[in-house]
Amino acid sequence: MIELPDVERMIDAFAGYATGKTVSAVLIDNEESVDIDPELTEEKIQGHAIDSVERHGRFVVVRFRSGANLVFHMGNDGRIFLESQTTPPDEDSRIRLQFAAGRELRFAAPADEGEIHLVDGEDFSGLGTFERLGLDPLSEEFTSAVFVKLASAKPRTSLKGVLMNQEIVAGIGNEYADEICFQAGYRPDLKVKDMTVEQLERVHTYLRRVLRRATLHWQAAHADPGWLINRRAPGSDCPRCSSSLKSMSVSGRKTYLCPRCQRVA
């Protein structure tokens, strides 16, 4: 499953090249899966330059100087990337934005994954999942006080369930939720009602720390022998105490934890 740091890496790979460049053509490879107005696309996208690229959770927003925005939801397996125009699109290709220099920005996702929306202006209402998204966990607005308040409103929810609730905090999926719980030292199946304010504040600290490191230093994080995310396999040992890791289902997802390092509150 694609999570916030993965989306950030995708953006880093193309934003520097694409920002400021004019889209010379818009090619739709899968008309059934791309629900955007052709007339608005021709008027506001084709022939207009990309002004900026932003991320919110697992969404990518490509802003144009015309005032229009293309909103991409990565889903679980979506990809947005640069490619040469001479390379044939794969079977999952949805849309391609071509540049005059011979490259193009592509969005690809399996048939039942991902979303593309064209928004003219700043009114993003009516976009379903995007409209209901919680705060981006790396934004300045996502303070410990805000997190405690949001989490406390779900007292019977597990800690992992809160972390993965996209209406509370945007962009955290299965693996990083486990990593945050491991780094903070709490079991992912711990109910919020059984946690103190100080413990939730600790979760917020490690939430920001884990996501910031994975975003800025993805390769180093995924090679760190002290990270649980690199031990997610049956029979693996805890990277801290060498005890056998335990797997269980939490919030309907396969979850890894160390029963010794992660205790009840």
C-alpha positions in Angstrom: 0.0 0.0 0.0 1.3 3.4 -0.9 1.7 5.8 2.0 2.7 9.4 2.5 6.5 9.0 2.2 6.0 7.0 -1.0 3.9 9.8 -2.6 6.5 12.4 -1.5 9.2 10.4 -3.3 7.1 10.3 -6.5 6.7 14.1 -6.3 10.4 14.7 -5.7 11.2 12.7 -8.9 9.1 14.9 -11.2 8.2 18.2 -9.6 11.5 19.9 -10.3 11.3 19.0 -14.0 7.6 19.7 -14.5 7.1 22.9 -12.6 7.0 25.8 -15.0 6.6 23.7 -18.1 3.7 23.9 -20.5 1.5 20.9 -21.2 1.4 20.6 -25.0 -1.1 17.7 -25.1 -3.3 15.7 -22.7 -3.7 12.0 -23.7 -6.4 9.8 -22.0 -5.5 6.1 -22.2 -8.4 4.8 -20.2 -11.5 6.9 -20.8 -13.7 4.8 -18.4 -11.4 5.5 -15.5 -10.8 9.2 -16.1 -13.7 11.4 -15.4 -12.6 14.9 -16.4 -14.4 17.4 -18.6 -12.7 17.4 -22.1 -13.6 21.0 -22.8 -12.3 22.2 -19.5 -9.1 20.1 -20.0 -8.6 21.8 -23.4 -9.3 25.2 -22.0 -7.4 25.1 -18.7 -4.7 22.3 -19.0 -3.6 22.0 -22.5 -1.3 24.9 -23.5 -0.9 26.0 -19.8 2.1 25.8 -17.5 2.3 23.8 -14.3 2.6 26.3 -11.4 3.3 23.9 -8.5 2.9 20.4 -7.2 1.5 19.7 -3.8 0.8 16.6 -1.6 -1.9 16.1 0.9 -1.8 12.6 2.4 -1.8 10.2 -0.5 -3.2 12.8 -2.9 -1.1 14.8 -5.4 -2.4 18.2 -6.6 -0.9 19.6 -9.8 -1.7 23.3 -9.9 -1.8 25.2 -13.3 -1.2 28.9 -13.9 -4.7 28.9 -15.5 -6.2 28.4 -12.0 -7.1 24.7 -12.7 -5.9 21.8 -10.6 -5.5 18.1 -11.4 -6.1 16.0 -8.3 -4.7 12.5 -8.3 -5.4 9.9 -5.6 -2.8 7.2 -5.6 -5.1 4.5 -4.1 -3.1 1.5 -3.0 -0.9 1.0 -6.0 -1.1 4.2 -8.2 2.0 5.8 -9.7 2.7 9.3 -11.0 6.0 9.6 -12.9 8.0 11.1 -15.8 8.6 9.0 -18.9 9.8 9.4 -22.5 7.0 9.9 -25.0 8.6 7.2 -27.1 8.0 4.6 -24.4 4.6 2.9 -24.9 2.2 3.3 -22.0 1.5 0.2 -19.9 -1.9 -1.4 -19.4 -2.5 0.6 -16.2 -1.9 4.0 -17.8 -4.8 6.4 -17.2 -3.6 9.8 -18.4 -0.5 11.4 -19.9 0.5 15.1 -19.8 3.0 15.7 -22.6 5.7 18.4 -22.6 7.3 19.8 -25.8 10.8 18.5 -24.7 9.7 14.9 -25.4 8.8 13.8 -21.9 5.4 13.3 -20.3 3.9 13.0 -16.8 2.0 9.8 -16.5 -0.5 8.5 -14.0 -1.1 4.8 -13.9 -3.1 2.6 -11.5 -4.9 -0.7 -11.6 -8.5 -0.6 -12.9 -10.1 -0.5 -9.4 -7.5 1.9 -7.9 -6.8 5.7 -8.0 -8.9 8.7 -8.9 -8.4 11.7 -11.1 -10.3 15.0 -10.7 -10.1 18.3 -12.6 -11.0 21.3 -10.4 -11.3 24.8 -11.7 -10.4 27.2 -8.9 -10.1 26.5 -5.2 -13.4 24.8 -4.6 -12.5 21.2 -3.9 -15.9 20.2 -2.4 -17.6 17.2 -3.9 -14.4 15.2 -4.3 -15.5 12.6 -1.8 -12.4 11.1 -0.2 -10.3 14.3 -0.7 -12.9 16.5 0.8 -13.1 14.3 4.0 -9.3 14.1 4.5 -7.9 15.0 7.9 -4.8 17.2 8.4 -1.6 16.3 6.7 0.6 14.9 9.5 3.7 17.0 8.5 1.8 20.3 8.3 2.2 23.0 11.0 -1.4 22.7 11.9 -1.1 19.1 13.0 0.0 19.9 16.5 0.1 17.4 19.5 -2.9 19.2 21.0 -4.9 18.7 17.7 -3.9 15.0 17.5 -4.9 14.4 21.1 -8.3 16.0 20.6 -8.9 14.1 17.4 -7.8 10.8 18.8 -9.7 11.3 22.1 -12.9 11.6 20.0 -12.5 7.9 19.1 -12.1 6.4 22.6 -13.0 2.8 21.6 -10.8 2.8 18.5 -7.4 1.1 18.6 -4.3 3.3 18.3 -3.5 1.8 14.9 -7.1 2.5 13.8 -6.8 6.1 14.7 -3.4 6.4 12.9 -4.9 4.9 9.7 -8.2 6.9 9.8 -7.8 9.2 6.8 -10.4 11.6 8.3 -8.2 12.1 11.3 -4.7 12.1 9.8 -4.1 11.8 6.1 -1.6 9.5 4.4 -0.7 6.9 7.0 -1.2 3.2 6.0 -0.5 -0.2 7.5 3.3 -0.3 7.6 3.9 3.2 8.9 1.2 2.8 11.5 3.0 -0.2 12.9 6.3 1.7 12.8 4.9 4.6 14.7 3.5 2.3 17.4 6.8 0.4 17.6 8.9 3.6 17.9 6.6 5.0 20.5 6.6 1.7 22.4 2.8 1.1 22.5 0.8 -1.9 21.2 -1.2 -1.0 18.0 -4.3 -2.7 19.4 -4.3 -0.5 22.5 -7.6 1.4 22.8 -7.4 5.2 22.9 -9.6 5.3 26.0 -6.8 3.4 27.9 -4.2 6.0 27.0 -3.3 9.2 28.8 -2.8 12.6 27.2 1.0 12.3 27.7 1.0 8.9 25.9 -0.9 10.3 23.0 1.5 13.2 22.8 4.3 10.7 22.7 2.6 9.0 19.8 2.4 12.4 18.0 6.1 13.0 18.5 7.1 9.7 17.0 4.4 10.0 14.3 6.1 13.2 13.1 9.6 11.8 13.6 9.0 8.6 11.6 7.2 10.3 8.7 9.7 13.1 8.5 12.7 10.7 8.4 11.0 8.4 5.9 10.1 11.4 3.7 13.5 13.1 3.8 15.7 10.0 4.0 13.6 7.1 2.6 16.5 4.9 1.7 18.3 5.3 5.0 15.1 4.7 6.9 14.4 1.5 4.9 17.9 0.2 5.6 17.8 1.1 9.3 18.3 -2.1 11.4 16.4 -0.4 14.2 13.2 0.0 12.2 10.3 -2.5 12.4 9.3 -1.8 8.8 12.4 -3.7 7.7 11.5 -6.9 9.7 7.9 -7.4 8.5 8.1 -11.1 7.8 7.1 -14.3 9.6 9.7 -15.5 12.0 11.5 -12.2 12.2 13.1 -10.9 15.4 12.6 -7.5 17.1 15.2 -5.1 15.9 15.7 -3.9 19.5 15.5 -6.9 21.9 15.7 -9.8 19.4 12.5 -11.3 20.7 10.2 -13.0 18.2 7.8 -10.6 16.5 4.1 -11.3 16.8 1.6 -10.8 13.9 -2.0 -10.2 14.4 -5.0 -8.5 12.8 -5.7 -4.9 13.9 -8.3 -2.8 12.1 -8.6 -5.5 9.6 -4.9 -5.3 8.6 -2.0 -7.6 9.2 0.0 -6.1 12.0 3.5 -6.7 13.4 4.6 -5.9 16.9 7.1 -6.8 19.6 5.2 -8.1 22.7 8.2 -7.2 24.9 9.0 -3.7 23.6 5.4 -2.7 23.0 3.3 -3.0 26.1 -0.1 -1.9 27.2 -0.3 1.6 28.6 
